[in-house]
Amino acid sequence: MNAITTIEDTFDVLIVGAGISGIGMAVHLTRDCPDKRFAILDRRSQIGGTWDLFRYPGIRSDSDMHTLGFSFAPWKHEKSIADGPAILEYLNDIADQHGLRDKMRFDQKVISADWDSKTAMWTVVTEQADGSHRRLQGRFLFLGSGYYDYDDPYNAMFPGRDSFKGQVIHPQFWPADLDYQGKKVVVIGSGATAVTIVPAMAHSGAAHVTQLQRTPTYMVSRPARDAIANGLRKVLPERVAYAITRFKNITLQSFMFKRVREKPEKAREMILGETAKHLGERYNERDFVPPYNPWEQRLCLVPDADFFRAINEGKADVVTDHIERFDATGIQLKSGQHLDADIIVTATGLSLAVAGKIAVSVDGKPVDFGKTFNYRNCMFSNVPNLAGVFGYINASWTLRVDIVAEYLTRLLKQMDTYGAVAATPVLPDDARPEAIDSFEGFSSGYLERAKDRMPKNAPSLPWRLNQDYRKDRIDMRQAPIDDGVLQFRRARELVSA
């Protein structure tokens, strides 16, 4: 590391990430804690996070924008299932409306953060494009850096990859100049990214697109436009219509999730029945019947049945098999079938990154997040003045952002009332609760691969990352900040330390 000598600036709050999480936290700070000086640090050159990084064909939300949107900013577009550019426009508008531009510092990759107990301050080191480093200090650190590795996606290590004469592309690094017109494309994967890319490429010039999967996933089609939302906007004020639609969607999603978990066989029958109706003679169990129950992995959203339409039109197909190897002209499968390809897209998943891969330490000692427990959906046991967001697996990410930001502004106000400079969720070694599955039965590959690195979960609050938004909203708003677990350190104690 380059020599670093001076602290460049000091803030009340440092926010890492200018995507949905960081922008949400910044707006809540601006509205609820206007006296707090904060900065937003981002490694990229503009806002958006995920929605600026991913540029593959068809990039869109896999949640409706009335819940992926913020509680304070109505979604105004006609389409509820929105594409990437529309989401970026939404985030940029929010940044402008709330005066966030001058708070943002781009092209600053946060590489380390160390808490100093003597001063009750975080020292954050950032790296610039030229390799130089800067130091900033902040009283409170908020990690809005997302949940996956921006640099290294999951590598499935396909044998023979180097022998393929065409292009191999990962969706995370989509070339801006990729020409797939009239070409045969194989998309490896069965998650939301693959289900988005296949119809987008099939309907925009590819000769043929094949989705190659080891295991099918559950697919649910719904209209890209919410007719009720658009109807309400015609007769009600924008914010009222948005609030009603948001409540409707949250309630229905929660109800459906619980019903699916309670009666998985009935849900399975219903989902597969709808898939069969969409595909008709092209439906077969091998390609569309998963070996697990619905919502053991996230369902794949198919807006306006575009994926099914691409198959019915003969522009796309699905193959369920295992890869034996790549060769010069495509992929040889273990069944003996060969898939010819000009382009192979490896939509094989993400690598989960804890705390944005930032080297977090307390008094010089590295924090092993895999040994901490989640506290109130956002903080970590025995780590002072640090919070972050890991969104819902069974609902929109932004739902967690809103309630976490509300809670943290309450916490900052409480600290001011107490004259406190530090707040730590204290968990003694002899009081550690039983650790349970962090993801409540979800078996998605990126979650399974990261279990040992993720903070642990207890059976009940406050030591857990919960997956029930409606209960969390009540708890986060009503639970006392000073709950006997969160320990405060007052400014006068620093003088005597």
N, C-alpha and C positions, 0 to 999 in steps of 0.2 A: 504493500500500500504506500502511496505517496505520502510524504511528510505533511502533517496537518498541524497547524499551530493555533489558529484562532477560531473562535465561535463567530460565525457570520451574522446570526440573528437569533433572537429568542422569542418564543410564542407561548401563549397559554395552551393552545392545542395544535398539534401537528397531525394532519390527515394524509395518509399514504393512499394514493389512488384517486384519479379523477373520472372514475366510472360511476355506475349507479350508486354504489355504497358511499363513495366519497362525496359525491354531489348531494346525496340525501342528508348525510351528516352535516355538511356545510350549510345547507339551507336551514336545518333545525337550529344550528348554532347562531346563524344570522338572525333568526326570528326570536329565539328564546333566551339567548345569551349574548345580546348585542355588545356587551362590554368585553367579550373575549376576543383576543387577537389570535387569528389562526392562519395557517398556510396549508395549501394542498400541493403535495409533491407527486409528480407522475413521471415515469420513465419515458413515456411516449411524447410526441410533439403536439398533441391535441387531446381534447376530452373524449370520453366515450368508453375507455377500457375495452371490454370484450367487443363492443359494437364498432369500435374503430379498428380493432385487430383483425377480426374475421371478415374476409372479403369474398368468400366463395359464392357461387351462383345460388340465388334464392335465399340468402341469409335472412332469417326472420326470427321472431320470438316463438317459443314453444309454450308460452302462457298468454292469456288474453291481456291486453294492455290496460284494461281497467283495474287489474290487480298488479301487473308488472309496473304500471305507472305509480307515481307517488300519491299519497293521500292528499297532498296539498296542491297538486298540479293536474287538473283534468286532462284526460286524453281526448283530443279534439278531432283526430282523423276518423274517417269513415270506417276503415278496417280496424277491427279489434285485434286480429292476428297481424302484426305489423312487420314490415321488412326492415332491414338494418338501417338504411338511409333515413326512414321515418323516425326510428328510435333515436338516431343521432341528432336529428333536427329537434326532437323533443328535449333532449338533454341540453343542447346548445341554447334553446329558448329559455330553459330554467336558469342556466348559468347567467344569461343576460338579465333576466327579470330580477334576479336576486343579487346582482353585482358581484359575482364570484370571479370574474376574469382576473381582477388585480390580486386575487388571493392565490392564483395558480402559478406554480413554478414547474415548467415542463423540461423534458430531457434531463431529468434528475432521477437516476435509479438509486433507490434506497438500498444500501448494502448492509448496514448495521445500525443497531439501536441499543444503547447501554444506559441502564438506570443507575443513577448515583444516589445512594441513600443519604449521603451527607448533605447534598443540595436539594434533594427531591426533584431532580430534573432528568429528563431523557436527553442524551446526546445522540443525534442522528447523523450518520455519515452518508452522503450521496456521491454518486459517481457520474461525471459528465461524459459526453460523447468523446471528448479528447483524452479521457482516462484520468483527468484530474479529480480531486475530491474536495468536498466542502463539508463543513460541520454546522449544524443547526441545533438549537436546544428548544425543548418544549416541556411544559409541565405535564401535559397529558398527551398520549399517543393513541391514535385511532387507525387501525389497519383496515382500509377499504380496498385491499389489493386483490380481491377475488379469491378463487379457490383452486386455480390450476396454474401449472408451470407455463409461463409465456415463452420460454426458451426451448424447452424439450418436451414435446408431446409424447404420449405413450408409443413406444417402439415395439411392435409385435415380432420383430426379428424374423421376417419371412426368408426362408432359404432361397438362394438363387437370385435375390433381388438385383444384384449388380449385372446379372446376365440379360435382364430385360432391356430391349433396344428402344422402347418408347419412353414416355415421361411417367415418373412416379411422384405423386403430389400428396402432401398432407394438407387438409383443409385449413390448418392453422397458419400455413405459409403459402397461400394461394397466389400464383403469379398473376400480376395485373394484365399481362399480355398473352395469357393462355388461349390458344386457338384450338377449339375442339369441334369446329364445324365439320360435319361429315365423318367424324371419327368414332371408333368403337371405344366405349369407356366401361371400365369395371370399377365399381365403388365397393370397397371392402368395409363391411360394418352393418349394424342393424339398429343403431341408435338414432337420435333426433337429427344429427348432422347428415347421416346417409339418407334418411327419409326425406330430407330437404333437398339435397343435391341431386338425387336421382330424377325427380320430375322436372326440376329447374333446367338441368342439362338436356333432358329428353325433349323438352318443349322449346328449346332455344338453339337447335341446330345439330346436336350430336346424332350420328348415324344410328346408334343404339346404345342404351345404358343398361348394364346388368348390375344389380345389387347382389353381392356375394356375402353370405352370412353363415356363421357356424350355428347360430341359434336364432329362431324367429323372435320377434317382439310383438307386443300388443299394439295395434294401431287403432286410433279413434278419430273419425272424421267429424269435423264441425265447420260451420260456415265461417269464412274469414271476417265477415261483417256481422255484428251483433244487432239484429233488427230491433230489439227492445231498446238498446242504448241509443241507436240512431233515431228511433221514434220519440223517446223521451227528450232528446236534445231539441226537437222541433217545438215542443210545447212548454218546456221548463227551462229555467236558468241553467247555464252550463254546469256550475258546481253542484246544483241540486241533482241534475240528471246523472252526473258522474258518481255522486255519492250513492244514489239508489242503485245504479248499475254495479258499482263496486261491491255494495252490500249483497246484492243478488248473486254475483259470481262467487264471492267468498263463501256464502252460505251453501250454494249448490255444490261447490267443489268439496267443501268439508263434509257435507251430507253424503255425496257420492263416494268419497274416499272411505268413510266409515262403513258404508253399506258394502262396498267391495271387500273390505277386510273382514267384515262379519259373515258375508255370504259369497265367498270367492267362486264357488262353482256356478252360482247363478250369474254372477258378473262375467265370468269366463264365457258362458253360453251366450249372453247378450252381446258382448264385444265381438266374438267370433262370428255370431250370426249376422251382425252388421257388415263385417268384413266380407263374408260370403256373398251378401246381397250386392255389394259394390263390385265384386270381381266376377260373379256369375260362374261361367264354365272355367275361368282361369283360376279359381280358388282351389287350393289343395292344402291338406293339413301339414304336409312336410314343411312348407314355406311360411305358413301363417299361424301355426298353433305352437306357442311356447311351452316348454316343459315346466314352467313355474306358474304360480297364480298371479292374477293382475295386481299391480301396485307392489309386487316384490321388487320390481324395477320400475322406473318411471315410464309411463305410457308415452307412445309416440303420437304427436298430434299431426293429423293430415288435413290441412285447411282446404275446404272446397273439394275434397276427395282427389286432389291433384295427383297424388302417387298412384291411386287406383286407376285414374283416367289414363295415365301414361302406360300402364300395363295393358289396359283394355284396348288402347290404340295401337298396340304392338311396338311402341317406342322404347319400352323398358320391360325387364323381367327380373325375377328373383330366383337365385340359385342357392340352395342350402347344402353346404358341403364343407370339407376341410381342405386346406391348401397343402399340397405336397411340396410344390416349389414354384418359383417364378422361372420362366425361360425366356428366350429371345422374343417370342411373339405373344406372350400372355401368361396365363396361370394354368398349371397342371394341377388338377384336383385329385384327391385320393380315390375317388370313385372311378377314375379313368377318364372323366370328361376333361376337355381342354377349353378354356375361355380365351378366345382371341381378343387382344386389346391393343389400342394405340396409346391409351392413357389409363393408368391405374391410380385411383384415389384411395388412400389408406385412411378411411374414417374410422379408425380402430380405437379411438378414445383419447382422453386427456390424462395427463399425470397430475394428480392433486398436489398442490404446494401449500404447506402450512406456513402461515404468516408471510406469504409472498416470498419465501426463501430468504427473508431478512435474518441476519445473525443477531438474534435478540438475546440480551444478557442483563443480569441484575448484579451490580457491583462487580462486573467483570466475569461473572460465572454464567456460562451459556444456559439459556432456558430450554429444557427438553419438554416441548409441548405435549408429547406423548405420555408424560408423567404428571401432567397437570389435570385438573378437572374443570369442565365448563362451569361458569358461574353466571346465572341469570341470562343465559343465551348469548352472552357477549364478552364476559371477562374470564380470567383464568386464575386458578387458585395460586395464592402466594406471589402473584406478580402485580406490583403496584401500578396504578394509573395507566393501564393498558386495556384496550378493548378492540374488538373486531367484529366482523359479520361473516357468518356462514349461513346462507339462505336456506329456505325450506326445500326439502327434497320432494315433498308432496304438494307444493304450492309455489306461487311466484316468489322469487328471490326478494323483491322489493318489500313485501309484507314484513319481513324481518327487519329490513333496513329502517323502516319508519318507526317501529316500536323500540328498536335498540337506540335510535337517535333520540327519541323522546325520553327514554330512561336515562341516557347519559347526560342530557341537559339538566334533568332533575338532579342527577348526582353532582354535577358541577355547581349547581346552585346550593345544594346542601353543603358542599365543601366550603363555599364562600361563607355561608352562615356560621359554620364551625370555625372558620379561620384555618381550615385544613389545607395542606399542600399535597397530601397523599391519601389514597384510599386503596386498601388491599383486601381482597377476599381471602381471609385467613383460614387455612385448613391444616390443622396439626396432623402429623403423621399418625398419631394414635386415634384419630377421629375420621380417617379416610373411609368414605362409604364403599359399599360393594360396587364394582365397576360392571356395567352391563354393555350390551351392544350399542355402540354410538349411533347407529343408523336404524335401529328399530326394525331389523329384518330386511332392509333393502340390500340387494345382492349385486348391484351394479359393479362392474369391474373396477372402475376408478376408485370407488369407495372401498372395496375389498383390499385393493393394493395399498391403501394408505391407512388402514386401521391402526397400525402400531404407531403411526406418527401423529394421529389426531388426539386432541384432548379427550380425556375419559368422560364417560357419562354415568351418573348415578340413577337409581330408580325414580327419584323425585327431585323437584326443585328444592333449593336453588342450584344444586350441582349437576345440571344437565343441559344439553342442547335439545330442546323439546321440538316436536313435530306437530304441534296443534296450535295453529295461529290464534284461534279465538280464545283459548285458555291463556296463551302467552300474553295476548294483548291486555287481558284483565290483570294478570299477575304483574306485568311490567309497569302498568299504570297505577296499580293500587298497593303493591307491596311496599312497605316502608324502606327507604334508602338505608337508614340506620337500623339494620335488621339483626344486629348482634354478630353477624358473620363478617360484614364489611367493617374493617378497622380503619380509623382515621388518625392521621398524624398531623398535628397542628404546627403552624409556622414557628411558634415560640419554642417547640421542641428541637428544631434545627439548631437554634442558638446554643441550647444546653447540651446538644449531642457531642 
